[in-house]
Amino acid sequence: MSTPIVYESTHRIKFSDLDPYNHVRTAVYSAYFIDHRMDGLRKHAGWDLKTLATLPFMTWVRRMEIDFLQPAIGDQEITITSLVREIRGPDAHIECTMLDRGGNTLSRCLMIVACVDKSSNRAMDWPADAAALFFEGSLS
């Protein structure tokens, strides 16, 4: 596997995502990162919810580490990018970055997503064909 495919999406911060100080609430960041990644899987790998249900494995966010660098504020346009840095056994290490319109980093996230065998509910190594979808030169 070679160069990771970078997923990119743009969002506008909604009123319902804010705290009383006009900052995005802490819990909302994880939703933004996860929704961004799922939208990217639909677009780049063809994994919509119906397709995910047919796969012999599930994906499970095992861990998220979010660095809050600058506040995201109401009505601000943000861009989120992500890529699979590496796959180690059952774990895909995904780097996510949230940027403002000027390209300044607002937050970063390391997301560890496990591949889980549906028949046993146990972690399994990522199937080679599925893992290849995250890198340049794969068929999608």
N, C-alpha and C positions, 0 to 999 in steps of 0.2 A: 504494500500500500504506500502511496506517495503523498501528494499534496491534499490536505483536507479541503473539502468543499465548505465554503463560508456561506452560511445562511444570513440573510439580512432582512429586517422588517422595520417599518416606521409606524409610530403610534403617537397619538395626542393624549396627553394626560387628562383624564376625566375628573370632574368635580367629585364624584363618588369615591375616587381613589385617594382623596386628600385628608390630611389631619387638619386641626384648627389653625395651624401655622402656614397653610397652603403648600405643604410638602407632601410628597407621596408617602402614604403610611408604610411602615416597615414591612408588613405582611404582604403588601401588594407586589413588591419587587419579585418575590418568588413566582407569583402568578404570571407576571409579565414575562419572566425568563422561560417558564415552562410553556406558556401559550405560544411564545415566539418559536420555541424549538418544535412544538407539535405542528404549527403552521408550516415550518420549513420542511418537516418530514412529509407533509401532505404534498407540498409543491415539488420537492426535489426527489423524493423516494417513492411517491405515490401511495404513502401510508396514511390514508384517511381512516376514520374510526371503523368503517366497515371492513377495510382491508386488515387493520390491526387485529380485528376479531378472528380473522382466518389464519393468522400466522401461528406456527407451532410454539411460539414463545411470547412472553409478555415483556414489557419494559417497565422498570420500577426505578423511580428516583430514590437512590439509596442515601445520597447526601448532597447538601448544597451549602457552599460557603460563599457568602455575599460580603463584599467590601463596599461600604457606603462612603464615597469620596466627596461628592457634592450633592446637595439636595436637588431632586427633580421636583418641579413645581407645576401648579395648575395651568392647563392650556398650553403647556410647553410641548413642542414636537421633539420626540426622541427617536433614535435609531438603535436597534439592538442587532448585534452580530454574534454569531456563534460558530464554533467548529469543533470537531472531534480531534483533540490533541493526540490521543492514543487510545488503544483498546488493550487492556490487560485482562486476559481470561474473561470473566463475566462482566467486567466493568469498562464502560466507555467513559473516558475523562473528557468532559465538554467544557470549553472555555467560552464564556459569554461576556460581552461588553455592552454597556448602555452609554450612549453618547448624546450630547445635546446637538443642536443644529450647527454650532460652530466647531464640532468635532472634539469637544472637551469630554473627558471620561467622567461620567456621573457615578457609575458603579461597575463592579466586575463580579462575576460569579463563576465558581468552579462547581459544576454539576457532575456527580457520578451517577450514571444510569446503568443499572444491572439488567442483564438478560436473564430471564427466568423461564425455565421449562414449564409449559402449561400442564403437562401430565403429572409432574412430580412436585410442582411448586418450589423447586430448588434452583438456585443459581446455576447457570451453565455458560460455557464459553460462547461468545457471539458466533453464530454461523458465519463462515467466510463470505457467502454471498450477501448476507445482510450487512456485515461490516464493510464490505467493498462499496456499498452505496454511499458511504460518508467521505469517499476519497475520489479525486479526479480520475477519469478514465474508466469509471464503472458504468454499467448499464443501469438506467433508471426508468 
